[in-house]
Amino acid sequence: MEEPSRLKNSILNSSVASLTQLATILAKFIVQTTFIHELALNYLGINGLFSNILMLLSFSELGLGSAIVFSMYRPLATDQRGEIAALLSFYRKAYFCIAATVSILGLIILPFIDLFIKNGSVPYIRIYFCLFLANTIVSYLFAYKRSVLTADQKDYVNLTNQFIFMLFQSIVQVAVLLVWKNYFLFLIIQVICTLLSNLVISMQVNSRYPYLKNLSKTRRLPKKDLDDIVHNTMGLIGSQIGGIVVFGTDNLLISSFLGLVSVGLYTNYSLITNALGGILNKAGGAVTASLGNLAVNGSKEHVYQIFQRYVFLNFALTFFIVSMLASCLDPFIKVWIGSRYLLSMTTVFVIIINFAINQMRQPALNFIAAYGLYRKIGWKSIIEALFNLLLSVFFIAVLKFGIAGTLLGTILTNVLINAWWEPGLVLKYAIGKKPGSYLEDYLTYMMVLCLSLTSNFYLSTVLDWHGFAGLFLIAAVSLTANIFIFVLLFWHKKEFAFLLELLMRILKKI
C-alpha cells in the first residue's frame, strides 16, 4: 500500500475513533449522572466490581483476536481471499469455544460472589452477575467478523456501529432509570444492544466481503498458518495475563478491602480517566493496521521515523490531558455530582500519575501488536502481573493506603518493568536500533509530565473558582499556559514540525 493511502486510512480511522469516543464519553456521563441520582452508590460499585471480574474471566480469550488480526495483514494486502476465509472460519470456531469456557467459569464463581464484597452484599446480586456474564458471552458472538474490518484498515465501520448502538442503549437506559429506577432492566438493555450490534456488523461484513458469507464451506486453515497463530497466541497468553491482572484487579481489591461504596467513588474518577484514555487508545489503536501494513512494506529507517513521531504525538496528547486533569478533575467532580463524591488530593494525584504512565506505554504496545511480537513479552507480562498484584495488596492491605495503594502497585510495576522493556523490544526486533536515544527522550517527557502535573495541581488550588464558569476559566488558564510551555520546550524538535504539519493537514481537510 502506498504511503498516502496508509496515512489516509490512519487519519480516517483515528478521526472516527476520536469523535465517536468523545460522543461516547458524553453519553456515559449522562448515564452515570442519572445512575448516581436514581440508584444507591452500592449499585455503582457493583458495575465496577463485576466489570473487573469479567475482565479476569476473559483470560480464556488468550489474545487470540490479536493473533488473528495480525495473521490477516498479509492476505488482505495481497487479496488472498481463500486464506482470509480460512482464518475467519477458524476464528469463529475458537470464539464459540471461548464463549463456552467463560460461561462455565462464570457459573463456577456465581455461588462465591459475596466473598468479593466487604461488609455484606446486595439483594439479587447473583442475578445481576448472570446478566453481566450474559453480556460478555453475547459480545463474543459474531465478534470474529469485526477482525476483518480492523485488519483491512476499515475500523471506522466497527466504531460507527458500536457508537450507534451505544447511543441507543444509553438513551433507553436513562429512560428506564428515570421512570422505573430498575437496575435489572438497565442490565437487560445492555445485553440486547450488544447482541444487536454484533448481528448488524455481521451483515455489514457479509455485504463488504461476499466470499465470507458461508464459512462452513471454507477450506481448513493450512497447518503452517495454524502453527503461526498458535505461536503468537502462546506469546499473547503472558501478555493477556499481565494486562488482566494489572487493569482487572483494582476494583476487586478495593471492594474486598474497602467495600462497594469506595468502588463507587473511584468509579466516578476512573470513568473520566478511562474515557480520556479511550480517546487516545482508540486513535492510536486505529493506526495499528496501518503499522502492520508498514511492517510488510516499509524500510527500517522509515519505521524508526514513524515510531519517533508516534511517541512524540502520544506524549503531546498525554501532556495536555494530564495538565487539564490536574487542574480541572476535582473542580469538575464538584460541579458534576457534588463535593461529597470527592476523593483525597493524594488519591487523585496518584490516579493521574497512573493515567500518564499507562498512556506513555501505548506507542510501544501498538507496535508490538502490529509486528506480532507477543512471543517476546510473554514472560515479562507474567512477571509484571505478579509484581503488580503483590505490591497492590501490600499497599492496600498492609500499609492501609486505601484506593491509592492499588494504583501505586501499578505505577511501580510500569516504572520498573514496562517503561524500558516494551519499547526496547520494539527497537530491537522491529526497528534494529539501540534504546539509548529513546530512553533519553522518554525520561525528558516523563519529567515534563510530572512538572506539569504538580504545577497544575497547584494552579487548581490558587484559582479556587466555583461553578461551570469557574471550571471553564481554570481550564482556559491551564490550557493557555501549557500551550506556551509546550511550544517553548519542544519547538526545536523535528517531531514538533511534523506535528504542526499534521495539524494543518487535518484542519485543511475539515
Order of alpha helices (4+ residues) and beta strands (2+ residues): alpha-alpha-alpha-alpha-alpha-alpha-alpha-alpha-alpha-alpha-alpha-alpha-alpha-alpha-alpha-alpha-alpha-alpha-alpha-alpha-alpha
